[in-house]
Every structure is written in structure tokens, then in C-alpha cells.
């Protein structure tokens, strides 16, 4: 995706999906991308999130940093109470494994919400 930012690329790729999906971008200590992959799938109203699945993939890549992103099929980029609670849980678990959760992005139809910018990741 030369010439396009990661958030913009995620917006283009995920904004029209009819079911919720979460992708992870795994990076090394210096922020060099190691991999990006689908880590969770759901339906049009929610996502089945497995910490075990996400962090098994992160550890198998020896990731030290990661960005998570999931879409809202409703088109809204506003985080739900569940999104906020999950983000806090993901951040705590990542930190316990020595992985920095750089951000959790929520992709809507025409907007992206950064959970870090909203101070849900500190």
C-alpha cells in the first residue's frame, strides 16, 4: 500500500464488511511490520474475541508491538462499552507478555476511532 497510511488502508479494506472482523498488525521492537492477519471473526452484531488466539499469533511472530483494528458493520466508528472493556483487557494482557498494544482502531463506514487517542490505552 505505497503512499497510503495504515489506518486509511484499513478503512478502505474493512468499511464495507457485513460481519465484524479483527485484524492485527504485528511488529518488532523498532516498529517494522512482521505480519498482519485476521485474528477474530464475528457476525453483524458482535465479535468473538479470543485472547489466546490473538496472543498465540503475536508470540509465534515474536512481536513486541501490535495494532489491532476491527470494523463495525453498522457504519459507526464509536466504541461500544464492550469495545472499551475489551481494549483495556487486551492492553493489560499484552503488557504482561511484554507486547506494546500501540492502538486499537475501530473502523466505521467513513471514520476511524483510535482507542489510544480516546485514552482507553495509556
MISE-466722 format. One record per residue: z, x, y of N, C-alpha, C in turn; residue in one letter; residue number from 1. Coordinates in steps of 0.001 Angstrom, whole numbers, plus 500000, padded with zeros to 6 digits. Layout:
<atoms>
    n.up  n.east  n.north   ca.up  ca.east  ca.north    c.up  c.east  c.north  resn  resi
       Z       X        Y       Z        X         Y       Z       X        Y     A   NUM
...
</atoms>
This chain:
<atoms>
    n.up  n.east  n.north   ca.up  ca.east  ca.north    c.up  c.east  c.north  resn  resi
  500000  500833   498816  500000   500000    500000  500000  500876   501246     X     1
  499010  501695   501373  498900   502583    502517  498810  501769   503800     X     2
  499598  502153   504792  499538   501505    506092  500331  500215   506195     X     3
  501069  499853   505173  501868   498633    505211  503299  498978   504803     X     4
  504269  498378   505484  505665   498668    505158  506059  497982   503857     X     5
  507116  498481   503254  507604   497879    502018  507988  496414   502234     X     6
  508766  496085   503288  509074   494665    503481  507824  493797   503673     X     7
  506866  494274   504438  505644   493491    504638  504877  493325   503327     X     8
  504840  494353   502510  504178   494270    501215  504875  493270   500303     X     9
  506213  493268   500341  506962   492311    499540  506719  490886   500020     X    10
  506662  490709   501334  506381   489386    501884  505028  488881   501395     X    11
  504019  489722   501494  502683   489327    501056  502637  489016   499562     X    12
  503350  489797   498771  503303   489634    497314  504146  488466   496804     X    13
  505228  488130   497522  506203   487194    496964  506310  485850   497674     X    14
  505730  485700   498825  505983   484494    499613  505403  483209   499054     X    15
  504394  483297   498228  503766   482095    497681  504126  481823   496225     X    16
  505104  482534   495687  505518   482311    494307  506244  480975   494193     X    17
  506034  480291   493088  506624   478971    492883  507948  479018   492135     X    18
  508306  480188   491634  509599   480378    490988  510272  481591   491620     X    19
  511605  481609   491570  512328   482752    492130  512188  483951   491215     X    20
  511943  485082   491839  511873   486357    491124  512555  487418   491961     X    21
  513162  488371   491271  513779   489504    491959  513116  490783   491497     X    22
  512774  491620   492465  512227   492930    492164  513182  493991   492696     X    23
  513132  495138   492075  513941   496273    492513  513019  497450   492764     X    24
  513334  498175   493818  512672   499444    494101  513745  500509   493898     X    25
  513508  501378   492940  514452   502432    492604  513990  503730   493244     X    26
  514942  504469   493806  514612   505717    494490  515621  506801   494137     X    27
  515201  508038   494384  516106   509166    494150  516996  509367   495375     X    28
  517773  510421   495367  518699   510710    496460  517998  510836   497804     X    29
  516781  511350   497793  516033   511579    499024  515204  510374   499458     X    30
  515287  509283   498726  514546   508081    499079  513131  508032   498534     X    31
  512785  508970   497665  511461   508930    497034  511458  507877   495937     X    32
  510475  506988   495989  510413   505901    495027  510167  506432   493619     X    33
  511003  505978   492693  510864   506331    491283  510115  505249   490522     X    34
  510370  503992   490887  509745   502856    490204  510028  501592   490983     X    35
  509222  500595   490718  509522   499237    491198  509190  498294   490060     X    36
  510082  497345   489851  509840   496441    488735  510588  495127   488895     X    37
  510102  494148   488170  510733   492838    488102  512031  492987   487327     X    38
  513132  492486   487900  514424   492631    487220  515083  491289   486907     X    39
  514547  490192   487459  515113   488872    487162  514093  487789   487486     X    40
  514147  486724   486700  513282   485571    486926  514114  484305   486849     X    41
  513653  483293   487549  514352   482018    487532  513370  480876   487551     X    42
  513769  479802   488213  512875   478664    488369  512725  478364   489859     X    43
  512308  477179   490218  512069   476877    491628  513355  476658   492418     X    44
  514494  476578   491758  515753   476344    492470  516765  477474   492352     X    45
  516514  478451   491510  517506   479499    491354  517023  480644   490502     X    46
  517896  481631   490388  517568   482879    489715  518677  483212   488731     X    47
  518305  483646   487539  519296   484127    486570  519452  485625   486784     X    48
  520585  485999   487305  520823   487381    487677  521708  488051   486641     X    49
  521225  489163   486081  521986   489922    485097  522242  491323   485643     X    50
  523514  491587   485976  523866   492924    486444  523513  493967   485393     X    51
  523743  493624   484145  523450   494555    483047  521968  494944   483059     X    52
  521076  493967   483188  519643   494239    483159  519212  495087   484364     X    53
  519684  494726   485539  519310   495465    486752  519781  496909   486666     X    54
  521045  497099   486329  521593   498451    486382  521232  499295   485167     X    55
  520886  498687   484057  520328   499454    482941  519014  500085   483374     X    56
  518198  499306   484078  516923   499837    484572  517153  500926   485614     X    57
  518097  500720   486500  518387   501736    487525  518863  503039   486892     X    58
  519768  502926   485945  520307   504125    485300  519262  504827   484442     X    59
  518386  504061   483805  517347   504691    482982  516357  505475   483843     X    60
  516252  505129   485118  515380   505844    486058  516131  506945   486799     X    61
  517432  507056   486548  518317   507971    487263  518257  507706   488768     X    62
  518181  506412   489121  518115   506017    490527  519445  506281   491225     X    63
  519349  506722   492448  520534   506931    493286  520556  505945   494454     X    64
  519409  505330   494699  519272   504350    495779  518378  503217   495273     X    65
  518594  502010   495814  517729   500908    495427  517684  499837   496502     X    66
  516578  499138   496510  516389   497967    497365  516057  496818   496425     X    67
  516711  495707   496619  516412   494501    495860  515750  493491   496787     X    68
  514882  492684   496231  514252   491617    497004  514016  490434   496089     X    69
  514290  489242   496605  513942   488041    495853  513394  486995   496813     X    70
  512563  486144   496261  511910   485122    497070  512636  483789   496961     X    71
  512414  482961   497962  512863   481573    497945  511623  480691   497950     X    72
  511322  480030   496830  510142   479160    496776  510146  478046   497828     X    73
  511319  477704   498346  511411   476679    499386  510729  477127   500680     X    74
  510554  478445   500823  509955   478991    502030  510965  479500   503036     X    75
  512226  479145   502861  513280   479581    503776  513742  480986   503404     X    76
  513943  481814   504413  514468   483163    504170  515975  483235   504419     X    77
  516595  482098   504662  518039   482071    504896  518792  482260   503588     X    78
  519804  483132   503583  520574   483347    502353  521474  482152   502037     X    79
  521565  481827   500770  522496   480794    500317  523866  481435   500117     X    80
  524875  480602   499920  526207   481124    499606  526153  481966   498329     X    81
  525348  481526   497368  525188   482269    496123  524536  483627   496373     X    82
  523538  483683   497262  522892   484953    497610  523894  485926   498214     X    83
  524745  485410   499079  525743   486259    499745  526741  486798   498718     X    84
  527250  485915   497863  528211   486344    496839  527573  487343   495878     X    85
  526343  487085   495465  525639   487995    494545  525410  489354   495181     X    86
  525042  489353   496452  524797   490614    497156  526060  491452   497210     X    87
  527165  490830   497505  528440   491559    497558  528807  492114   496177     X    88
  528595  491308   495138  528879   491762    493767  527950  492902   493366     X    89
  526661  492774   493680  525688   493827    493376  526052  495126   494096     X    90
  526455  495020   495354  526804   496209    496132  528026  496914   495546     X    91
  529037  496151   495163  530238   496747    494564  529922  497425   493232     X    92
  529135  496760   492427  528793   497322    491119  527938  498571   491281     X    93
  526959  498520   492192  526107   499686    492449  526960  500879   492887     X    94
  527860  500634   493820  528708   501718    494324  529552  502330   493207     X    95
  530035  501495   492288  530856   502012    491194  530051  502928   490266     X    96
  528717  502774   490289  527844   503614    489463  527219  504770   490243     X    97
  527588  504905   491513  527028   505978    492331  525624  505683   492834     X    98
  525277  504409   492927  523966   503993    493415  524160  503274   494748     X    99
  523404  503672   495753  523482   503011    497052  522532  501818   497070     X   100
  523087  500629   497299  522242   499452    497499  521850  499465   498964     X   101
  520625  499905   499234  520170   500059    500616  519978  498717   501305     X   102
  519473  497731   500562  519292   496402    501136  518987  495411   500034     X   103
  519184  494164   500354  518772   493040    499523  518001  492132   500470     X   104
  516710  492018   500245  515832   491253    501116  515562  489882   500513     X   105
  515597  488875   501365  515238   487529    500932  513903  487192   501572     X   106
  512942  486876   500718  511577   486642    501148  511332  485136   501260     X   107
  510980  484690   502452  510587   483302    502666  509083  483227   502830     X   108
  508602  482126   503294  507163   481924    503474  506603  482840   504557     X   109
  507318  482926   505674  506815   483705    506809  507841  484662   507391     X   110
  508945  484867   506680  510011   485709    507223  510764  486405   506093     X   111
  511472  487456   506484  512317   488217    505564  513699  488326   506194     X   112
  514727  488105   505399  516092   488309    505857  516658  489532   505154     X   113
  517214  490437   505934  517885   491627    505424  519372  491347   505321     X   114
  519886  491464   504120  521320   491259    503930  522123  492388   504588     X   115
  521546  493564   504713  522229   494650    505427  522304  494338   506919     X   116
  521212  493855   507486  521222   493508    508917  522212  492384   509209     X   117
  522412  491511   508244  523369   490410    508408  524804  490852   508097     X   118
  524979  492127   507758  526293   492727    507492  526936  492262   506180     X   119
  526106  491809   505221  526626   491455    503908  526671  492691   502998     X   120
  526036  493779   503450  526123   495087    502804  526577  496044   503887     X   121
  527676  496731   503632  528188   497684    504630  528405  499038   504003     X   122
</atoms>
